[in-house]
């Protein structure tokens, strides 16, 4: 499989202990909860295929804060993308992703 890494202002994001930001290893999407001024900058996704020993970096995506004070409106929803069946060996770890979106 592919692995996804996000780069923020030319530095790799280390999200292991970050409760506000999460990278889906299923889709590669970066999720940020409760954006703060320190989150403003350029985000770039790096996709790596270890078997092919190949990495591809996408274009930077700028994140800016709105100056008009208007927040985006999202209807509350829960995104679940579980496969019909998930197999795991006894004692192994399994990651299932579920996201709650909305205001």
URZI-V709454 format. One record per backbone hydrogen bond with DSSP energy under -1.0 kcal/mol. NH is the residue of the N-H (numbers start at 1). CO is the residue of the C=O. E is the energy in kcal/mol with one decimal. If there is no record, write none. Layout:
# URZI-V709454
nh = (NH,NH)
co = (CO,CO)
e = (E,E)
This chain:
# URZI-V709454
nh = (3,5,7,8,9,11,13,18,22,24,28,31,33,39,40,41,43,44,46,47,48,49,54,56,58,61,63,77,79,92,99,101,103)
co = (48,46,44,11,42,8,6,15,31,29,24,22,20,36,37,63,61,7,5,56,3,54,49,47,45,43,41,101,99,89,79,77,74)
e = (-2.3,-2.3,-3.2,-3.3,-2.8,-1.3,-2.8,-1.4,-2.2,-2.6,-2.4,-3.1,-2.8,-2.5,-1.4,-1.5,-2.6,-2.5,-3.4,-2.9,-2.7,-3.2,-1.9,-2.7,-2.8,-3.3,-3.1,-2.3,-3.1,-2.4,-2.2,-3.2,-1.0)
